[in-house]
Amino acid sequence: MIDSVQIPADMVVNAIVVAMVAHANRPFDDAIYQVGSSVRNPVRYTNLQDFGFDYFSKKPWIGKDGKPVKVGRVKVLSSMANFHGYMAIRYLLLLKVCSRSQNHSHEIGLAYGLI
């Protein structure tokens, strides 16, 4: 008995539409497109992290100064709650501290007639 192969139609249709748009108003060339999906061996976010890090480590961007831009691993968080917590600790807390110190400096400047 032959197993039937199920192809997710939405992925195929989306790939066809993208290929049509990419080649609109161009003469035919020998482009080949491949679309795949797998339940047995899916690509995980950690794989994407590794792929991106490996690629840009081997083929770095060159900065304005002519030197390679050093890349780090991308931080992938497992939930929106973790994302919000990370953003609060990493950025929001610092912004609040800076905002308060700027307001305080402004008040001191006004009090002493410096502003």
C-alpha positions in Angstrom: 0.0 0.0 0.0 1.4 3.4 -1.0 1.2 6.2 1.6 -0.5 9.2 0.3 1.5 12.4 0.4 -0.3 15.4 1.8 0.8 18.8 0.5 -0.4 21.9 2.5 -2.3 23.7 -0.3 -1.9 27.1 1.3 1.9 26.9 1.2 1.9 25.8 -2.4 -0.5 28.5 -3.5 1.5 31.2 -1.5 4.7 30.0 -3.1 3.2 30.2 -6.6 1.9 33.7 -6.0 5.3 34.8 -4.7 7.1 33.3 -7.7 4.6 35.0 -10.1 5.2 38.4 -8.4 9.0 37.9 -8.4 9.0 37.3 -12.1 6.3 39.7 -13.2 7.4 41.8 -16.3 10.6 39.7 -16.7 11.6 37.3 -19.4 11.6 33.7 -18.4 14.7 32.4 -16.7 15.6 29.0 -15.3 14.6 29.7 -11.7 13.7 26.7 -9.6 11.6 27.0 -6.4 11.2 24.4 -3.7 8.6 24.5 -1.0 8.7 22.0 1.8 7.0 21.1 5.0 7.7 18.3 7.4 6.1 16.9 10.5 8.9 14.3 10.9 11.8 16.8 10.9 10.6 20.3 11.4 12.9 23.3 11.6 12.9 24.7 15.1 13.6 28.3 16.2 16.9 27.1 17.8 17.9 25.8 14.3 17.1 29.2 12.8 19.3 30.8 15.5 22.2 28.5 14.6 21.7 28.9 10.9 21.7 32.7 11.1 24.7 32.8 13.5 26.7 30.4 11.4 26.0 32.2 8.1 26.8 35.7 9.4 29.9 34.4 11.2 31.2 32.9 8.0 30.0 35.7 5.7 29.9 38.8 7.9 28.4 42.2 6.9 31.1 44.8 6.4 30.6 48.0 8.3 31.2 51.6 7.2 34.7 51.4 8.6 35.5 48.4 6.4 35.6 45.9 9.2 33.4 42.8 9.6 30.4 43.4 11.9 30.6 40.9 14.8 27.3 39.0 15.3 25.9 37.4 18.4 23.3 34.7 18.8 19.7 35.9 18.6 17.6 35.7 21.7 14.5 33.7 21.1 11.9 33.7 23.9 9.4 30.9 24.4 6.3 33.0 25.1 4.9 36.6 25.0 5.1 36.7 28.8 8.8 36.0 28.6 9.1 38.7 25.8 7.4 41.3 27.9 9.5 40.5 31.0 12.7 40.6 28.9 11.7 44.0 27.4 10.8 45.4 30.8 14.1 44.4 32.4 16.3 45.2 29.4 14.7 48.4 28.2 11.8 49.8 30.2 13.6 49.9 33.5 16.5 51.8 31.9 14.2 54.2 30.2 12.4 55.0 33.4 15.6 55.6 35.3 16.9 57.9 32.5 13.6 59.7 32.3 13.5 60.4 36.0 17.2 61.6 36.0 16.4 63.9 33.1 13.4 65.3 34.9 15.4 65.7 38.1 18.2 67.4 36.2 15.8 69.7 34.5 14.2 70.7 37.9 17.6 71.4 39.4 18.5 73.5 36.4 15.3 75.5 36.8 15.8 75.9 40.5 19.3 77.4 40.1 18.4 79.5 37.1 20.6 77.5 34.7 17.8 76.9 32.3 
